[in-house]
Amino acid sequence: MLCFSLIIGITNYSSIDAETSENAIKNGTITKIKNTDPFYIATSGECTSSKQVKSYPYVVVEDKCTENATIKNIGKVINNVTFLNTVIDNNTIIGQGKGKIVSEDGQMIGWESYDVNPVVAIHPGYRGIIYFNSTIDEKFSFLNNTIGIYRSDADTVRSIWLLE
């Protein structure tokens, strides 16, 4: 049920564009994005491995990737990610991700994400929710237990906005 609700929520808000809208969903209500500019912008990314881990009842593919990004007030970071992407009957891809963002001086924070890529939609690419874990590393303490939304289009890099 959670997965179904997540798909509906992300699909309904798949056209969120933080440059024109400051509204987003949090706990079933409309809330605001902290800034209209994303705090995280990926500058490049590369998948190092991809393998099918399940074929029935749906195809599930595991992708391991590394993303180079910039975070406001931190600078350059590396985001090591693993995604499990499930292709459902209507060619929609449901993704679950886990990863660690590491700063140049070795500080880090973990995260988990859930997203949808409605392959046939007007806005191709992933739209999702990201949950940042708790860390004792000072640089990332502002992200402790926070929630963000993100988009990653076929022709753009991933951008993340924090919710208030």
N, C-alpha and C positions, 0 to 999 in steps of 0.2 A: 504494500500500500504506500509506503514511504517513497519507493522508487517511482510509482505511478504519479503521486502528487508532485514529486520533484520534476518529472518530465513535463507535466502540465504547466507548472509554474515557470520553468525555464523556457518552454516553448512560447508561452504567452508573453514573456518579457525578452524574447530573443532579439528584439529590435532596440533594446536599450542603447542609447547613444548618450554617454555622459556629457558630451559637449552641448547637447541641446536639452537634456532632461536631467534633473537632479533627483528624480524619484526612483525608488527601488523597493523591493519587498524585503521585509524583515519580520519574522514571527507572524506572518499573515497580515501585516499592516504595511501601509506605505510609509517609507522613511526616506531620509536623504542620504545621498552620497556625500562623504566628507568634503571632497573637492571635486570640481568638474574635470580636473586633470587627473589622469591615473597616477598612482604613486609608484607603480611598477610598469616598466615597459621593456619587453624583450627586444633585443637588437638582432639576435640570430639564434638559430637552433638546429640541432642535428640529432636524428634518431640513430642510435648505435646498434639496436637490434629490434627485430619484430618477429613474433612467432605466434602461430595459431595455437591456443591452449585448450580450446573446446570447439566442437563442431555441431553438437546437438543439445538442446533444441535450437539454439542460436549459435552463430559463429562468434567466438570471443578471441580477440587478438591482444597480445601483450606487447606494448611498445616501451622501450627504454630509451630515453632521450636526455640530452643536455641542452639547456637554454642559457645563453648569455643575456644578461639584462642589466638595467639600471634601476635602482630604488632611490627615490628622493631622500636626501640627507644621509645616505649611506654610500652611494656610488655603485661601482660595478660589482655584480654578484654572478654566481653560477647556480643555476637551478637544476638539480639532478632529479629526474622524474620517471615514474613508471605509471603507465596507463593501461587499464583493462577496458577495451572497447568492445561493446556488444552490439552487433548489427541485428535489429529486429525486423519483423516482416515488412514494414513499410519503408525500408531502407533508411530508417533513422538510426543513428549511432548514439548509444548511451555510454558515457565514459565515467570511469572512476579512477581517480589519480591519487598518488601519494608521492611525496618528495621532500627534499631538503634544499633550502636556499642557503648558500654559503658566501660570506663576504670575503674580500681579498685577505683579511687578517685572520680568517678561520672561524669567525663567529657564525652561528647558524640557527635556523628555525625550521621545524617540520610543518607540513601542511597535508590536508586531504581535500580532494575536490570531487564534485559531481557535476556532470555536464551533459548536454545534448547537442547533437549536430543533425538538424533536420536537413538531410541531403538535398531534398527537393524544394526547400524553402527559398524565399526571396533573399534571405541573408545567409548564405552558406558559411559554414564554420561553426566553431563551438561557442556556446554561451553557458556559463556555469557559475557555481557557487564554490567558494574556497574558504576553508576553515583553517586558521593558523593555530598551531599548538602553543603551549607555553614553553618559554626558554629562559635560561638564566643569563644568556648572552646579552649584554647591554645594548648593542646596536639594534637588535630586533625586539627589544622589550615592548616597544610601542605596538607590536603586533600580537602580543600575548592574548590568546583566546579571542581573537577578533574574527569577523566575517567580512568577506569581500565578494564582489561579483567580477566576472571577467568575460572578455570576448577574445576570440582568436579566429580571424578570418583566413580564408585560403590565400589571400594576397596581402595580408598584414601580419604583424607580430602580435603576441599576446599582450593585452593591457589589463591591469587590475585596479579596481577602485575599492576603497574601504567604505563600509556602511557605518553610519553613526550609531 
